[in-house]
Amino acid sequence: MVDQTAGAQGETRRDFLYVATGAVAGVGALATLWPLIDQMNPAEDVLALSTTEVDLSQVPLGQQIIVSWRSKPVFIRHRTEEDIAEAEAVPLEELKDPETDADRVINPEWLIMVGICTHLGCIPLADQGEYDGWFCPCHGSHYDTSGRIRKGPAPLNLTVPTYEFLDDTTVRIG
Ligand code: FES
């Protein structure tokens, strides 16, 4: 299931450094919701309402891009059939934070996650670690091809943000 509450924690400023270029189609606030902002802290609300639209047609199979959403890095992985099969084959009882792969994706070909380690907030590295997914070098957390924590001190899977597909090649995060 897509986590509707994702992205509220672990925010850092340094994550700007990790955002890849060429993938962000646009970031916009929903103008119709602006009246609500008067009741709350403006800076927080601008962040809360922002969305990011991404053109997926530029992401080759087996590759990952990183886009910025609410000042956080978001990994968008174009998964291969092997990636998907590996993720789906993992028994839930082997998982520290049990979630099926199907709970973490809308379209299995696309894995979309906040790229912040759930231990202390470092940015995990793609295509590294013991489970063919991501590895956080700060303290040695290994994530699998579904972004689930498999080994190391991180307590939770990488967070899946709220998102939707606008068409076959466009996703809106937030
Ligand atoms: S911050 Fe990732 S393992 Fe500690």
py3Dmol code that shows the C-alpha trace and the ligand (Angstrom):
import py3Dmol

protein = """\
ATOM      1  CA  MET A   1       0.000   0.000   0.000  1.00  0.00           C
ATOM      2  CA  VAL A   2       1.249   3.474  -0.735  1.00  0.00           C
ATOM      3  CA  ASP A   3       2.100   5.353   2.450  1.00  0.00           C
ATOM      4  CA  GLN A   4      -0.013   8.481   2.568  1.00  0.00           C
ATOM      5  CA  THR A   5       2.006   9.930   5.433  1.00  0.00           C
ATOM      6  CA  ALA A   6       5.378   9.598   3.843  1.00  0.00           C
ATOM      7  CA  GLY A   7       7.938  12.297   3.805  1.00  0.00           C
ATOM      8  CA  ALA A   8       7.245  14.037   7.064  1.00  0.00           C
ATOM      9  CA  GLN A   9      10.470  13.069   8.706  1.00  0.00           C
ATOM     10  CA  GLY A  10      14.164  13.008   8.067  1.00  0.00           C
ATOM     11  CA  GLU A  11      14.272  16.184   6.062  1.00  0.00           C
ATOM     12  CA  THR A  12      17.730  17.556   5.481  1.00  0.00           C
ATOM     13  CA  ARG A  13      19.168  20.357   3.471  1.00  0.00           C
ATOM     14  CA  ARG A  14      21.980  18.349   1.996  1.00  0.00           C
ATOM     15  CA  ASP A  15      19.598  16.241  -0.071  1.00  0.00           C
ATOM     16  CA  PHE A  16      19.639  18.951  -2.718  1.00  0.00           C
ATOM     17  CA  LEU A  17      23.090  17.750  -3.580  1.00  0.00           C
ATOM     18  CA  TYR A  18      21.804  14.379  -4.682  1.00  0.00           C
ATOM     19  CA  VAL A  19      19.096  15.415  -7.078  1.00  0.00           C
ATOM     20  CA  ALA A  20      19.750  14.370 -10.640  1.00  0.00           C
ATOM     21  CA  THR A  21      19.124  16.773 -13.446  1.00  0.00           C
ATOM     22  CA  GLY A  22      16.938  16.299 -16.463  1.00  0.00           C
ATOM     23  CA  ALA A  23      14.133  14.381 -14.839  1.00  0.00           C
ATOM     24  CA  VAL A  24      11.991  16.915 -13.076  1.00  0.00           C
ATOM     25  CA  ALA A  25       9.163  18.053 -15.271  1.00  0.00           C
ATOM     26  CA  GLY A  26       7.733  20.532 -12.846  1.00  0.00           C
ATOM     27  CA  VAL A  27       6.981  21.404  -9.277  1.00  0.00           C
ATOM     28  CA  GLY A  28       3.826  23.249  -8.439  1.00  0.00           C
ATOM     29  CA  ALA A  29       1.607  24.114  -5.552  1.00  0.00           C
ATOM     30  CA  LEU A  30      -2.122  23.657  -5.852  1.00  0.00           C
ATOM     31  CA  ALA A  31      -3.496  27.155  -6.098  1.00  0.00           C
ATOM     32  CA  THR A  32      -7.004  26.122  -5.080  1.00  0.00           C
ATOM     33  CA  LEU A  33      -5.748  25.061  -1.701  1.00  0.00           C
ATOM     34  CA  TRP A  34      -3.957  28.270  -0.873  1.00  0.00           C
ATOM     35  CA  PRO A  35      -6.706  29.600   1.466  1.00  0.00           C
ATOM     36  CA  LEU A  36      -5.934  26.739   3.839  1.00  0.00           C
ATOM     37  CA  ILE A  37      -2.435  28.000   4.196  1.00  0.00           C
ATOM     38  CA  ASP A  38      -3.484  31.049   6.167  1.00  0.00           C
ATOM     39  CA  GLN A  39      -4.250  28.851   9.120  1.00  0.00           C
ATOM     40  CA  MET A  40      -0.849  27.269   9.321  1.00  0.00           C
ATOM     41  CA  ASN A  41       2.825  27.958   9.075  1.00  0.00           C
ATOM     42  CA  PRO A  42       3.403  29.119   5.496  1.00  0.00           C
ATOM     43  CA  ALA A  43       6.753  27.455   4.915  1.00  0.00           C
ATOM     44  CA  GLU A  44       5.485  24.078   6.063  1.00  0.00           C
ATOM     45  CA  ASP A  45       2.336  24.337   4.035  1.00  0.00           C
ATOM     46  CA  VAL A  46       4.037  25.253   0.817  1.00  0.00           C
ATOM     47  CA  LEU A  47       6.092  22.116   1.229  1.00  0.00           C
ATOM     48  CA  ALA A  48       3.077  20.010   2.137  1.00  0.00           C
ATOM     49  CA  LEU A  49       1.153  21.002  -0.963  1.00  0.00           C
ATOM     50  CA  SER A  50       3.893  20.686  -3.488  1.00  0.00           C
ATOM     51  CA  THR A  51       3.896  17.977  -6.095  1.00  0.00           C
ATOM     52  CA  THR A  52       6.469  16.853  -8.609  1.00  0.00           C
ATOM     53  CA  GLU A  53       5.599  15.540 -12.068  1.00  0.00           C
ATOM     54  CA  VAL A  54       8.152  13.317 -13.734  1.00  0.00           C
ATOM     55  CA  ASP A  55       8.516  12.167 -17.329  1.00  0.00           C
ATOM     56  CA  LEU A  56       9.370   8.481 -17.043  1.00  0.00           C
ATOM     57  CA  SER A  57      10.053   8.012 -20.741  1.00  0.00           C
ATOM     58  CA  GLN A  58      13.649   9.114 -20.186  1.00  0.00           C
ATOM     59  CA  VAL A  59      14.443   6.420 -17.622  1.00  0.00           C
ATOM     60  CA  PRO A  60      15.992   3.344 -19.266  1.00  0.00           C
ATOM     61  CA  LEU A  61      15.096  -0.111 -18.049  1.00  0.00           C
ATOM     62  CA  GLY A  62      17.290  -1.068 -15.116  1.00  0.00           C
ATOM     63  CA  GLN A  63      18.195   2.530 -14.312  1.00  0.00           C
ATOM     64  CA  GLN A  64      17.277   4.930 -11.542  1.00  0.00           C
ATOM     65  CA  ILE A  65      16.792   8.642 -11.469  1.00  0.00           C
ATOM     66  CA  ILE A  66      16.575  10.863  -8.434  1.00  0.00           C
ATOM     67  CA  VAL A  67      14.146  13.749  -8.367  1.00  0.00           C
ATOM     68  CA  SER A  68      13.377  16.305  -5.707  1.00  0.00           C
ATOM     69  CA  TRP A  69      10.044  16.257  -3.939  1.00  0.00           C
ATOM     70  CA  ARG A  70       9.393  18.457  -0.917  1.00  0.00           C
ATOM     71  CA  SER A  71      13.147  18.964  -0.680  1.00  0.00           C
ATOM     72  CA  LYS A  72      13.732  15.248  -0.425  1.00  0.00           C
ATOM     73  CA  PRO A  73      15.417  12.943  -2.913  1.00  0.00           C
ATOM     74  CA  VAL A  74      13.023  10.460  -4.459  1.00  0.00           C
ATOM     75  CA  PHE A  75      14.356   7.377  -6.181  1.00  0.00           C
ATOM     76  CA  ILE A  76      12.507   6.304  -9.297  1.00  0.00           C
ATOM     77  CA  ARG A  77      13.685   2.900 -10.366  1.00  0.00           C
ATOM     78  CA  HIS A  78      12.724   1.364 -13.708  1.00  0.00           C
ATOM     79  CA  ARG A  79      12.821  -2.225 -12.567  1.00  0.00           C
ATOM     80  CA  THR A  80      13.690  -5.173 -14.740  1.00  0.00           C
ATOM     81  CA  GLU A  81      11.707  -8.404 -14.701  1.00  0.00           C
ATOM     82  CA  GLU A  82      14.502  -9.882 -12.613  1.00  0.00           C
ATOM     83  CA  ASP A  83      14.252  -7.058 -10.068  1.00  0.00           C
ATOM     84  CA  ILE A  84      10.516  -7.594  -9.770  1.00  0.00           C
ATOM     85  CA  ALA A  85      10.727 -11.380  -9.565  1.00  0.00           C
ATOM     86  CA  GLU A  86      13.396 -11.130  -6.867  1.00  0.00           C
ATOM     87  CA  ALA A  87      11.280  -8.727  -4.830  1.00  0.00           C
ATOM     88  CA  GLU A  88       8.132 -10.814  -5.170  1.00  0.00           C
ATOM     89  CA  ALA A  89       9.884 -14.042  -4.177  1.00  0.00           C
ATOM     90  CA  VAL A  90      10.892 -12.873  -0.698  1.00  0.00           C
ATOM     91  CA  PRO A  91       8.863 -14.530   2.088  1.00  0.00           C
ATOM     92  CA  LEU A  92       7.332 -11.965   4.423  1.00  0.00           C
ATOM     93  CA  GLU A  93       8.717 -13.773   7.461  1.00  0.00           C
ATOM     94  CA  GLU A  94      12.234 -12.874   6.315  1.00  0.00           C
ATOM     95  CA  LEU A  95      11.479  -9.171   6.514  1.00  0.00           C
ATOM     96  CA  LYS A  96      12.162  -6.854   9.435  1.00  0.00           C
ATOM     97  CA  ASP A  97       9.429  -4.516   8.203  1.00  0.00           C
ATOM     98  CA  PRO A  98       7.049  -6.942   6.448  1.00  0.00           C
ATOM     99  CA  GLU A  99       5.523  -5.543   3.282  1.00  0.00           C
ATOM    100  CA  THR A 100       4.825  -7.358   0.045  1.00  0.00           C
ATOM    101  CA  ASP A 101       6.291  -5.902  -3.093  1.00  0.00           C
ATOM    102  CA  ALA A 102       2.740  -5.407  -4.359  1.00  0.00           C
ATOM    103  CA  ASP A 103       2.048  -3.190  -1.335  1.00  0.00           C
ATOM    104  CA  ARG A 104       4.862  -0.890  -2.406  1.00  0.00           C
ATOM    105  CA  VAL A 105       4.154  -0.291  -6.064  1.00  0.00           C
ATOM    106  CA  ILE A 106       1.302   0.742  -8.320  1.00  0.00           C
ATOM    107  CA  ASN A 107       2.986  -0.514 -11.475  1.00  0.00           C
ATOM    108  CA  PRO A 108       5.659  -3.120 -10.609  1.00  0.00           C
ATOM    109  CA  GLU A 109       7.898  -1.748 -13.337  1.00  0.00           C
ATOM    110  CA  TRP A 110       8.287   1.482 -11.374  1.00  0.00           C
ATOM    111  CA  LEU A 111       9.544   1.571  -7.810  1.00  0.00           C
ATOM    112  CA  ILE A 112       9.208   5.038  -6.292  1.00  0.00           C
ATOM    113  CA  MET A 113      10.610   5.747  -2.834  1.00  0.00           C
ATOM    114  CA  VAL A 114      11.941   8.535  -0.689  1.00  0.00           C
ATOM    115  CA  GLY A 115      15.694   8.066  -0.872  1.00  0.00           C
ATOM    116  CA  ILE A 116      16.442   8.610   2.788  1.00  0.00           C
ATOM    117  CA  CYS A 117      17.712   5.797   4.965  1.00  0.00           C
ATOM    118  CA  THR A 118      15.289   5.039   7.767  1.00  0.00           C
ATOM    119  CA  HIS A 119      18.132   4.734  10.260  1.00  0.00           C
ATOM    120  CA  LEU A 120      19.601   8.219  10.556  1.00  0.00           C
ATOM    121  CA  GLY A 121      18.803   9.803   7.228  1.00  0.00           C
ATOM    122  CA  CYS A 122      21.704   9.179   4.870  1.00  0.00           C
ATOM    123  CA  ILE A 123      21.158   8.692   1.149  1.00  0.00           C
ATOM    124  CA  PRO A 124      21.485   5.011   0.198  1.00  0.00           C
ATOM    125  CA  LEU A 125      23.495   4.067  -2.883  1.00  0.00           C
ATOM    126  CA  ALA A 126      21.840   2.225  -5.774  1.00  0.00           C
ATOM    127  CA  ASP A 127      22.995  -1.129  -7.115  1.00  0.00           C
ATOM    128  CA  GLN A 128      24.947  -1.888  -3.997  1.00  0.00           C
ATOM    129  CA  GLY A 129      24.584  -4.071  -0.957  1.00  0.00           C
ATOM    130  CA  GLU A 130      23.826  -7.733  -0.506  1.00  0.00           C
ATOM    131  CA  TYR A 131      20.269  -7.700  -1.836  1.00  0.00           C
ATOM    132  CA  ASP A 132      20.718  -6.111  -5.277  1.00  0.00           C
ATOM    133  CA  GLY A 133      18.998  -2.928  -4.194  1.00  0.00           C
ATOM    134  CA  TRP A 134      20.451  -0.089  -2.161  1.00  0.00           C
ATOM    135  CA  PHE A 135      23.155   0.171   0.451  1.00  0.00           C
ATOM    136  CA  CYS A 136      23.506   2.881   3.044  1.00  0.00           C
ATOM    137  CA  PRO A 137      27.202   3.342   3.728  1.00  0.00           C
ATOM    138  CA  CYS A 138      26.716   5.392   6.895  1.00  0.00           C
ATOM    139  CA  HIS A 139      26.120   2.377   9.124  1.00  0.00           C
ATOM    140  CA  GLY A 140      25.638  -0.499   6.718  1.00  0.00           C
ATOM    141  CA  SER A 141      21.947  -0.942   5.942  1.00  0.00           C
ATOM    142  CA  HIS A 142      21.040  -3.126   2.982  1.00  0.00           C
ATOM    143  CA  TYR A 143      17.770  -2.706   1.069  1.00  0.00           C
ATOM    144  CA  ASP A 144      16.386  -5.098  -1.513  1.00  0.00           C
ATOM    145  CA  THR A 145      14.923  -4.532  -4.987  1.00  0.00           C
ATOM    146  CA  SER A 146      11.706  -3.393  -3.365  1.00  0.00           C
ATOM    147  CA  GLY A 147      13.529  -0.958  -1.086  1.00  0.00           C
ATOM    148  CA  ARG A 148      12.823  -3.087   1.975  1.00  0.00           C
ATOM    149  CA  ILE A 149      15.325  -3.208   4.795  1.00  0.00           C
ATOM    150  CA  ARG A 150      17.052  -6.584   4.843  1.00  0.00           C
ATOM    151  CA  LYS A 151      20.179  -6.128   6.947  1.00  0.00           C
ATOM    152  CA  GLY A 152      21.724  -3.450   9.123  1.00  0.00           C
ATOM    153  CA  PRO A 153      20.445  -0.962  11.684  1.00  0.00           C
ATOM    154  CA  ALA A 154      17.681   0.730   9.675  1.00  0.00           C
ATOM    155  CA  PRO A 155      14.334  -0.195  11.246  1.00  0.00           C
ATOM    156  CA  LEU A 156      12.008   0.378   8.316  1.00  0.00           C
ATOM    157  CA  ASN A 157      11.718   0.029   4.571  1.00  0.00           C
ATOM    158  CA  LEU A 158      12.423   3.049   2.401  1.00  0.00           C
ATOM    159  CA  THR A 159       9.271   5.122   2.430  1.00  0.00           C
ATOM    160  CA  VAL A 160       6.914   5.035  -0.525  1.00  0.00           C
ATOM    161  CA  PRO A 161       5.436   8.497  -1.089  1.00  0.00           C
ATOM    162  CA  THR A 162       1.963   9.230  -2.305  1.00  0.00           C
ATOM    163  CA  TYR A 163       1.947   9.261  -6.096  1.00  0.00           C
ATOM    164  CA  GLU A 164      -0.221   8.574  -9.118  1.00  0.00           C
ATOM    165  CA  PHE A 165       0.264   7.920 -12.795  1.00  0.00           C
ATOM    166  CA  LEU A 166      -1.173  10.665 -14.979  1.00  0.00           C
ATOM    167  CA  ASP A 167      -0.574   8.547 -18.094  1.00  0.00           C
ATOM    168  CA  ASP A 168       1.743   5.731 -19.127  1.00  0.00           C
ATOM    169  CA  THR A 169       4.875   7.830 -18.857  1.00  0.00           C
ATOM    170  CA  THR A 170       4.045  10.564 -16.380  1.00  0.00           C
ATOM    171  CA  VAL A 171       3.905  10.234 -12.640  1.00  0.00           C
ATOM    172  CA  ARG A 172       2.905  12.865 -10.140  1.00  0.00           C
ATOM    173  CA  ILE A 173       4.483  12.552  -6.723  1.00  0.00           C
ATOM    174  CA  GLY A 174       2.668  14.147  -3.821  1.00  0.00           C
TER     175      GLY A 174
END
"""
ligand_1 = """\
4
FES
S 21.843 6.255 8.211
Fe 21.697 4.527 6.893
S 22.530 2.934 8.060
Fe 22.609 4.623 9.394
"""
view = py3Dmol.view(width=600, height=400)
view.addModel(protein, "pdb")
view.setStyle({"model": 0}, {"cartoon": {"style": "trace"}})
view.addModel(ligand_1, "xyz")
view.setStyle({"model": 1}, {"stick": {}})
view.zoomTo()
view.show()
